[in-house]
Amino acid sequence: MRAFLIVANLNKDTNAFVANKVKEAIARNNAVANLVSYDVFDNKDVKLIKKSAKEVEAVIVVGGDGTLIRTARAINSLKLPIIGVNTGHLGYLCEIDRERVEQAVKSLVNDEFSIEERMMLKGEFEDGVSRLSLNDVVIYRSGELRTISTDVYVDDQLLTTINGDGVVVSTPTGSTGYSMSCGGPIIDPSSEMIVLTPCASHSLRSRSIVLKPESKIEIMVRDHAGYAYSGDIHVSFDGEESMRIAEGSRLKIIAAEEKVRLIRLKKTGFLELLYKKLGD
């Protein structure tokens, strides 16, 4: 690879200090890079990133997992491989530690890497609006502390009704995120399946459900029986973009045709990485 785009989250990389070190390392290896930085990530930033990414072979993200996810969704239509330099907290998705930038850049320039495809989810609203998610789609309530009900349909058949704080629909990549915090299983991120995990379910029998990737999931939301609808039910995509859902409406969730292409430099296995990042 000889042409890169560097995307820096200034909230994680003050004054783009690490990003500029990446750019300098790329120049020392006789390659070129453009640098785009942001501190808000609004529509203007998304358009600039997509425009800047059209003439490159790969994207290097400097920040944390959230930065990588936001950028991956922004450039998804370009099908570019992406890799992260971790300047955040956990950095489960980010491949490069800031202390190993020089070595990582040499590997990229010399094509010493592999590419791992990760499945995404697509959430479709009844009005035709849709959103992509690499980690999860979460239906939840805000405001007053009371349960909501979510009727979960799989392939047009009612599977279950979950009473609680909501439900997490997760990819394998997202299984180590909010889904895990709600008691969901940890899944090898290179696999393909969809995981349904209740959030603080008001039931002793509530469990996660693992579905095949071809499943069509529909979730109808409503306030719990006996309460008037308060309008405080939302859906979020990758923990960021949040949208209000009307009572009785349905959200369809399927595996997206689009994939995220993650660059892998290390041969670290999933279990080894899991222990390193999440082990006590």
N, C-alpha and C positions, 0 to 999 in steps of 0.2 A: 504494500500500500504506500502511496506517495502523497495523497491529498486527504486532509482531515478537517473536520469542523470540531472546534472545542466549544462546549456550552458550559458556562460557569454560573453557579448559583452564588451570588454575592452575600447571601445570608449565611452560607456555609464556607465560603472562600473569600474572606475579606480582601477587598481591592484586587480580586482575581490573582492573588499571589501564587497559588498552586497552579492555576490555569496558565499563567505566563511561564512558569517553569516547564510545563508540558510543551508549550509552544516553542520555547527555546531548545528543548531536547529534540523536538521534531526537526527544527532547523539544523541542528548539529548532525542529524542523520540524513541530510540532503533531501528532506521532504518539506511540504508546505502545509500550513494550517491557517484557517480563519478563526477568530475568537469572537464569540457572542456572549455577553454577560447580562444578567437580569437580577432584580431583587423582588419583583412582584409576580412575573409570569402571567401577563395579561394577553389579550388577543394580538396586540402589537408585537409582543415578544414571539408569540407563536409564528406569526407571519414572517418575521425576520429570520427565525431559525429555519423555517422551511425554505425560504429563499436562499439562505446561505448554504444550505445542505445540498443544493442541486448539482454542484460541481465537485463533490467530494466522494471518497470511497468508504469512509467510516466516520462515525461520530464518537467523540470522547467527551463524557460528561463529568464535570467536577462538582461534587456535592455529596449527597447521600442517596439512599434508595428512592426517596420521593422525587429527587431531581432527575434520576434516571427514568423513572416511570413517566413523569410529565413529558420529558423529551422524547421518549419512545413513542408515546401517543401522538405527539406533534408531528413526527417525521414518518409515521407508520406507512403512509401512502408511497413513500420513496423506497421502502424496502431496504434501507441501509443497515448494516450491522452496527451495533452500539456497544460501548464499554464504559464503565464508570471508574473514576478515581474517588475513593472514599475520603471525604473530609467531614462526614457526619458522625452519627453515634454508632449504629450497628453495622450498616453497610453490607447487608446480606447479599444484595444483588451486585454490588460494586466489586470488580475484580482486582483493582489496583490499589495498593496502599500508597500514601503520599511519599513514603520513603523509597519506593521502588519505581518511581516514574521513569528514570533513565533506562533501566533494564526493560521495562514494559514497552516503551517507545521503540527500542531496538527490535523487540520481538514483532511488533506490529509492522514496522517498515520491512522487515525480512520475511514477512508472511509466516511467522512461526506461531500459529494460533489455530483454533478450531471455532466453528460457529454452532451454537446450540439454539434451536428454535423453541420458543415458548408459546403455548396457546394463550389466547385472549378470550374474553367474554364480550358479547354484544347485548346490551340492554335496549329493548325497543318499547316505546310508549305507544299508546293507542292512537295518538295523533301523528304517528310516523317518525317522531324524533327518536334518534338512537345515539348511544354513547358506547365507547369501547373501554375495556378495563383489563389490565394485566394481572392485578392481584385479586380484586373482589368487587362485588356489587352488594351493598348493604342496605337493607330496608330497616328503618329504625324510627323511634319516636323521640321527639324533643319536647321541651316544655314540662307539663305536669307529669309527676311520677305516677304513672299508671300503665297497665299493660295494653298492648294492642294485639289484634288477631291478624294472622296472615294465613290465608288459604293457599296451599301449595299444590299446583297441578303439574303432573309430569306426563307428557305425551297425551294431553287432553283428559287425563284421569286424575281425580282428586287423590292426592297422596296422603296429606296430613294437614291439620290446622295447628299452627303454633301460636300459643298465647304467651306473651312475654315482652321483651324489649324490641324484638324484631328477628331478622334472619340474615345470615351471611351466606352468599353464594360465591364460592371461591374456586379459583384455578389451583393447580398444584403449586405454582409459584407463590400464590397467596396463602398457602396452607400454613406457612410459618408466621403469618401476620395476625390480623384480627380474628380470623377463624380459629387459630390455635389458642388465642386468649379466651375464646368462648368454649374451649374444650374440644375443638375439632382435631382430626388426625393430621399428622405430619406426613406429607407425600413427596416422593422424589419429584422435583420440579420439571424433569425432562419427560415425565409421563403425561398422559392426556386423560382427564376425567373432570367431573364437576362435583364439588362438595357442598352440601347444604348443612349449615350448622345453626341451630337456634341460639339467640342471644338471651341469656338469663331467662330461660323458659320456665313458666309456671307449671311444671309437670315433673314428676319423679321418673317418668319413662322417656323423656326426651333425649334423643341421640342424633349425632351427625348421620347423614345419608350420603353415600358415594354413588354417583351416577355415571353412566357411560357418556362420552363426549357428544354423542349424537342426540342426546336427550333435549327435548324442548320443555323448558320450565316456564310456567306462568304463575305469578303471585298476585293474588287479590288482597288488598289491604283494607282494614276497617278498625275502628276503635273497638275495644272489648265490649261485649254485650252489656247493656245497661247504661252506657255512657253516650252522650251526644257527641258527634264528631267534632273535635276541636281544631282540626286542620293542621296538626303538628306531626304528621307522618311524612318522612322524607326518604329519598334514596340517594346514596352517594356512590361514586365510581372511584375506586382506588383511594378512598378516604378524603377526597378533595371536592370534586364538583358535586354539589348537593342540590337536589331538586325536590320540591314539594309534590306529594301525590294526593290526588283527590280520593276520598273514600269510595270504595266500590270499583275503582279503576284497576286495570290489570297491567302488569309489567312482564313482558316476555324476555327471557334470558336464554341465549343459545351460545354455543361455541362459535367464535368469530372465524371467518375465513382468513383474516389477517393474522400474521404471526409476528412476534418480536424476535429479532435475530441478535442474540447476545454473543459477543466475542469472548472466548475463553482462552486464557494464556496458560493457566496452571492445570495440572492433571489431578488436582485435589478431588477426591470423591465426595459425593453428597453427604455421607454420614460423617466424614472427617470435617467437612466445612460446617455441618450442623453443630458438631461438638465444639468447634472453635468459636463459633458465633454465639451459641445459645447455652453452652455447657456452664455449669456452676464451678 
